[in-house]
């Protein structure tokens, strides 16, 4: 009887994890970005915020990309063309002396492009890694959720005044 209860508990624990289908991400170039997008600027809370990145959600498909985060953590700008996307990306991500380049990734579900992710790549001496924010895209129906996490090493640096070797 006790074994049955434990088994049922694990089933309920595992089922919600499997409801989401994880999407694939591949590299792209800035020139690949064509069309009209809903632009999501994540974080951008302060100058050189390591959590800041941009997601482009294609307007012409049935999918909607949504950060799995509180509303105050991101800003949405609707129906932006590719020229404005590049301008906004350069304004948000390109003005930092800490950023080495911008990584462009295409987000796709099977063979269908759902959107694009634009992340800053930092000089390695800034945070000890080049990509401080980690993202996973999972689809449920027509919604694509972005699960976002700041790399623990970077989080320790920010919370301990810049020394990532300190233990809290």
Secondary structure, 3 states (H helix, E strand, C coil): CHHHHHHHHHHHHHHHHHCCEECEEEECCHHHCCCEEEEEEECCCCCCCCCCEEEEEECCCCCEEEECCCHHHEEEEEEEEHHHHHHHHHHHHCCCCCEEEEEEEEEEECCEEEEEEEEEEECHHHHCCCCCEEEEEEEECCEEEEEEEECHHHHHHHHCCCCCCCCC
